[in-house]
Amino acid sequence: QVQLVESGGGLVQAGGSLRLSCEASGLMSSTVNMGWFRQAPGKERTFVAAITRYSVSRYYADSVKGRFTISRDNAKNTVYLQMNSLKPDDTAVYHCASASDLTSRRPYSDSAAYTYWGQGTQVTVSS
């Protein structure tokens, strides 16, 4: 049974940093594509970042480029999202997800490409 468990969220002031973790069980995270998405209150879930299997490529939403970094620790079967220079607009519930395959029809930024999802962790950035 696949489980993804996020942690590391919290309340931080604008300009601060947080590191989110997504620990996977039931799969080897290094062999699948992993993504982070976020959902703010009253808004749709949106893509944040993705790392392809074996860490070949990394992708970011324009809104977080230069501020967020996605990485993985294969020994811990964990994917991270380092978030720096946080802004109030980054306030959301952050979810990690895994995808076996990414295609042109289901690219890394499409939530429908991902099979397994974590419950999410709340990130609140105060101004």
C-alpha positions as CSV (number, residue, x, y, z in Angstrom):
1,Q,0.0,0.0,0.0
2,V,1.4,3.3,-1.1
3,Q,1.4,6.2,1.4
4,L,2.8,9.7,1.1
5,V,3.0,11.7,4.3
6,E,3.9,15.4,4.3
7,S,5.3,17.3,7.2
8,G,7.1,20.6,7.8
9,G,4.3,23.1,7.3
10,G,3.6,25.9,9.8
11,L,3.2,29.6,10.3
12,V,6.0,31.9,9.1
13,Q,6.5,35.6,8.5
14,A,6.9,36.9,4.9
15,G,10.5,36.5,3.8
16,G,11.0,33.4,6.0
17,S,11.7,29.8,5.0
18,L,10.2,26.4,5.5
19,R,11.2,22.9,4.3
20,L,8.5,20.5,3.6
21,S,9.1,16.8,3.6
22,C,7.2,14.0,1.8
23,E,8.0,10.5,3.1
24,A,6.9,7.7,0.9
25,S,6.2,4.1,1.8
26,G,5.1,1.3,-0.4
27,L,7.2,2.6,-3.3
28,M,10.7,3.6,-4.1
29,S,10.4,7.4,-4.6
30,S,13.6,7.5,-6.6
31,T,12.0,5.4,-9.3
32,V,8.9,7.5,-9.8
33,N,8.1,11.1,-10.6
34,M,7.2,13.2,-7.6
35,G,5.4,16.5,-7.5
36,W,4.3,19.2,-5.1
37,F,0.9,21.0,-5.5
38,R,-0.8,23.5,-3.4
39,Q,-4.4,24.6,-2.8
40,A,-5.3,27.9,-1.3
41,P,-8.8,28.4,0.3
42,G,-11.4,28.7,-2.4
43,K,-9.0,28.1,-5.2
44,E,-8.0,25.1,-7.4
45,R,-5.1,22.9,-6.7
46,T,-2.1,24.2,-8.6
47,F,1.3,22.9,-9.6
48,V,4.4,24.0,-7.6
49,A,7.3,21.7,-8.4
50,A,8.2,18.3,-9.8
51,I,11.2,16.1,-9.9
52,T,11.4,13.3,-12.4
53,R,12.5,9.7,-11.6
54,Y,16.2,9.4,-10.8
55,S,16.2,13.2,-10.4
56,V,16.9,13.7,-14.1
57,S,14.9,16.9,-14.3
58,R,13.3,19.5,-12.0
59,Y,10.4,21.8,-12.9
60,Y,8.9,24.8,-11.1
61,A,5.9,27.0,-11.5
62,D,6.8,30.5,-12.5
63,S,5.5,31.9,-9.3
64,V,8.1,29.9,-7.2
65,K,11.1,29.8,-9.5
66,G,14.2,31.1,-7.8
67,R,12.6,30.7,-4.4
68,F,11.7,27.0,-4.0
69,T,13.9,24.0,-4.6
70,I,12.7,20.4,-4.9
71,S,15.1,17.6,-4.0
72,R,15.0,14.0,-2.8
73,D,16.9,11.8,-0.4
74,N,16.8,8.2,-1.8
75,A,18.1,6.7,1.4
76,K,15.2,8.2,3.3
77,N,12.7,7.7,0.5
78,T,11.8,11.3,1.0
79,V,11.2,14.3,-1.3
80,Y,11.7,17.8,0.0
81,L,10.5,21.3,-0.9
82,Q,12.7,24.0,0.4
83,M,10.8,27.3,0.3
84,N,12.6,30.5,0.8
85,S,11.5,34.2,0.6
86,L,8.0,33.1,1.4
87,K,5.2,35.5,0.5
88,P,1.6,35.7,1.8
89,D,0.4,34.4,-1.6
90,D,2.3,31.1,-0.8
91,T,-0.3,30.4,1.9
92,A,-2.0,27.1,1.0
93,V,-2.2,23.4,1.9
94,Y,0.8,21.7,0.2
95,H,0.4,18.2,-1.1
96,C,3.0,15.8,-2.5
97,A,2.1,13.2,-5.2
98,S,3.7,10.5,-7.2
99,A,3.3,9.7,-10.9
100,S,4.6,6.5,-12.6
101,D,4.6,8.1,-16.0
102,L,4.5,11.7,-17.4
103,T,3.5,12.2,-20.9
104,S,2.7,15.1,-23.2
105,R,-1.0,14.6,-22.5
106,R,-0.3,14.2,-18.8
107,P,2.7,16.4,-18.1
108,Y,4.3,17.1,-14.7
109,S,2.1,20.1,-14.1
110,D,-1.1,18.2,-14.5
111,S,-2.5,16.9,-11.3
112,A,-4.3,14.2,-13.3
113,A,-0.9,12.6,-14.0
114,Y,-0.4,11.7,-10.4
115,T,-1.7,8.6,-8.8
116,Y,-1.0,8.8,-5.2
117,W,-1.4,11.9,-3.0
118,G,-0.6,12.8,0.6
119,Q,-3.0,14.5,3.0
120,G,-1.2,17.8,2.8
121,T,0.5,20.1,5.2
122,Q,-0.6,23.7,5.9
123,V,1.7,26.6,5.1
124,T,0.6,30.0,6.4
125,V,2.7,33.1,5.5
126,S,1.9,36.2,7.5
127,S,2.6,39.7,6.1
